Amino acid sequence: MKTDSIGRNIRKYRIEKKMRQEDLAEKTGLSANYIGMVERGEKIPALETFISIVNTLGVTSDAVLCDVLDNGYTVKNSILNDKLQGLSEAEREKIYEVIDTLIKHSDK
């Protein structure tokens, strides 16, 4: 199981929220060193700590866990769909064309 992706996703969402490790640590009552260890995949947070982190980041747990869940692609598709909704129709069409090309040239 690639649990280090949990930390990478926490880092990704923390950066998207324009938070420093110190900010997340302060808001969750954890140390910045501990947040760093989680983000590097050196530590896996306990459930209560994990809930505190995702609530502070304002993201869902499945978004953070998508790489380790059996149904992770469903979660990723949902996240991708949310991102596409924010684009214009023309921008979405360009992205669909790229996806179609990638699928056409994949090793199916």
C-alpha positions in Angstrom: 0.0 0.0 0.0 1.5 3.4 -1.0 0.6 5.3 2.1 3.2 8.0 1.4 0.6 9.4 -1.1 -1.5 10.4 1.9 1.2 12.9 3.0 1.7 14.1 -0.5 -2.0 14.8 -0.8 -2.1 16.6 2.5 0.8 18.8 1.3 -0.9 19.5 -2.0 -4.1 20.7 -0.3 -2.2 22.6 2.3 -0.3 24.5 -0.5 -3.6 25.1 -2.4 -4.9 26.7 0.8 -1.7 28.9 0.9 -0.9 27.5 4.3 2.6 26.9 5.7 3.3 23.8 7.7 3.4 26.0 10.7 -0.1 27.3 10.0 -1.5 23.8 9.7 0.3 22.7 12.8 -1.0 25.6 14.9 -4.6 25.1 13.7 -4.5 21.4 14.4 -2.6 21.6 17.7 0.3 19.6 16.2 4.0 20.4 15.7 5.3 21.6 12.4 7.9 18.8 12.6 5.1 16.3 12.8 3.2 17.8 9.9 6.5 17.6 7.9 6.9 13.9 8.8 3.3 13.2 7.7 3.8 15.0 4.4 7.0 13.1 3.7 5.3 9.8 4.4 7.4 9.1 7.5 4.3 9.1 9.8 0.7 8.1 9.2 -1.6 10.2 11.4 -3.9 8.5 13.9 -7.6 8.7 12.8 -8.4 11.6 15.2 -5.4 13.5 13.9 -6.2 12.8 10.3 -9.7 14.1 10.8 -8.4 17.3 12.4 -6.0 17.8 9.4 -8.6 17.3 6.7 -11.2 19.4 8.5 -8.6 22.2 8.9 -7.8 21.9 5.2 -11.4 21.9 4.2 -11.1 18.8 2.1 -12.7 15.4 2.2 -10.9 12.4 3.5 -11.5 10.5 0.2 -9.7 13.2 -1.7 -6.6 12.7 0.6 -6.9 8.9 0.5 -7.8 8.5 -3.2 -4.5 6.9 -4.0 -4.9 4.1 -1.4 -8.6 3.5 -1.8 -9.8 0.6 -4.0 -12.3 3.1 -5.5 -9.7 5.8 -5.9 -10.4 6.4 -9.6 -14.0 7.2 -8.8 -12.8 9.8 -6.3 -10.3 11.2 -8.9 -13.0 11.3 -11.5 -15.2 13.3 -9.2 -12.3 15.7 -8.4 -11.6 16.1 -12.1 -15.2 16.7 -12.8 -15.3 19.5 -10.2 -12.3 21.1 -11.8 -13.8 20.9 -15.3 -17.0 22.6 -14.1 -15.0 25.7 -13.4 -13.9 26.0 -17.0 -15.6 27.5 -20.0 -17.2 25.1 -22.6 -14.4 25.9 -25.0 -11.7 25.0 -22.4 -13.5 21.8 -21.5 -13.7 20.8 -25.2 -9.9 21.3 -25.5 -9.3 19.0 -22.5 -11.7 16.4 -23.8 -9.8 16.4 -27.1 -6.5 15.8 -25.3 -8.1 13.0 -23.3 -9.5 11.4 -26.4 -6.1 11.6 -28.1 -4.4 10.0 -25.0 -6.9 7.2 -25.0 -6.6 6.6 -28.7 -2.8 6.2 -28.3 -2.8 4.2 -25.0 -1.9 0.6 -24.8 -5.5 -0.4 -24.0 
